[in-house]
Amino acid sequence: MRVVCLAGGVGGAKLADGLQRALEPGELTVVVNTGDDFERHSLLVCPDQDTVLYTLAGIAEPAQGWGIAGETWQVMSQLARLGEETWFRLGDKDVATHLFRTERLRGGKRLSAVALELCAALDVPSRILPMADEPVRTRVRTDDGWLDFQDYFVRLRQAPEVREVRFEGADLSSITPEVEEALAGAEAIVVAPSNPIVSIGPILAVPGIDEAIAAARARGVRSVGVSGIVGGKALRGPADRMMASLGDEPTALGVARRYASMGLLDVFVLDRLDESLARDVIALGLEVVVTETVMTDVGARVQLARDVLAATLPPA
Ligand code: FO1
C-alpha cells in the first residue's frame, strides 16, 4: 500500500517509524515541513527532515527526539571557545549531515535530491521528501515583534505568546515533482500528530500540495489525521498554547476543526482520553477512530500505524 505521510518533527517521526515498520519497504513517503530550516554556522540545518531521517534510519537520540544517539559535542565546545553563540546545539555526527547537504546544495542540487541521497546513504527504506525545494521560513509574531522560528523555539524556549504566524517564501515555492508523483500514486494519506499550525501548516501552504491531496481524495484515496493534542495538552512542544493564543480551541477538537475547515481529512483519530469529543468531530463531517495515540515505545508506534492504516480503508 503506497502511503504518503505529512509530518513535522518528533511526533511525525514516531508515527512515520510505525508506518515504515508496518508497511513493505518502499511503500512509505514522508513529506516533511521545511519551515523550521535555517542557516547555522553557514550550514543549512533541516530539523524536521533530519528528525524523521534519523528516526527512520534507527539512529535517533531516543530521549530528546532530535539529533543522533551517542553524540559528542566537540564542534560546539570549540565554537563556544571561539566565542560563537551555541544556543542551537549541533552534535558532531549531526554536523556531518549539514556539511553533506550544504555542499551538494552549493553544487546546484535540489533539496529533494539531497534528501533522497541521505535516505540512501543511511539505508532508509522510505522516501523522505522536503515539502518544497525553495526556502520557506516560518516566522512568529510575539509582543516583541517578529522572530525566526528557531529563535522562538530553541533560543527563547517557546516562552513568548505567538500572536501571528507566517511562512515566508511559501508563495514563491511550489510542489516538487517528487511530492507530486508520490501524491499521484498514493493509496492513503496520513497527517501525523504534529503541530497543526507550524508543522502541517507550512506543508499545506506550498502551492500545489493541497490541490494534489484534493485530487487524490477525488479518486477515492482516504486521508486520516491524528491529533497531537491529547486531553487538552500538546504531547510535545507549544501547539496547545499556540492554538489558544491564535484563537483556536487548544484541544483535539480544535485540531479537527482546523483540518476540517481546510477540507483535508476523511477520518480523525482521537486518543481514548478524548473519546467524549467524538460526537463534535463527527458533526464536522469527519469519521472518527478512537484508539491509543501516545507512542511511548516502538510497539505503540506500530499499533497506532496499523490503526491509522485500517482507517484509510473505506468502511465495509
Ligand atoms: N532543539 C532544542 O531544543 N535545542 C537544540 O539545541 C536543538 C538543536 C537541534 C539540532 C539539529 C536538529 O535537527 C534539531 C535540533 N533541535 C534542537 C530540535 C528542533 O530545532 C525543534 O525541535 C524543531 O525545529 C521543532 O520541530
Boltz pocket constraint, residues with backbone or C-beta under 6 A from the ligand:
constraints:
  - pocket:
      binder: B
      contacts: [[A, 8], [A, 9], [A, 10], [A, 36], [A, 45], [A, 46], [A, 47], [A, 48], [A, 50], [A, 51], [A, 66], [A, 67], [A, 86], [A, 87], [A, 88], [A, 89], [A, 90], [A, 91], [A, 94], [A, 150], [A, 153], [A, 154]]
      max_distance: 6.0
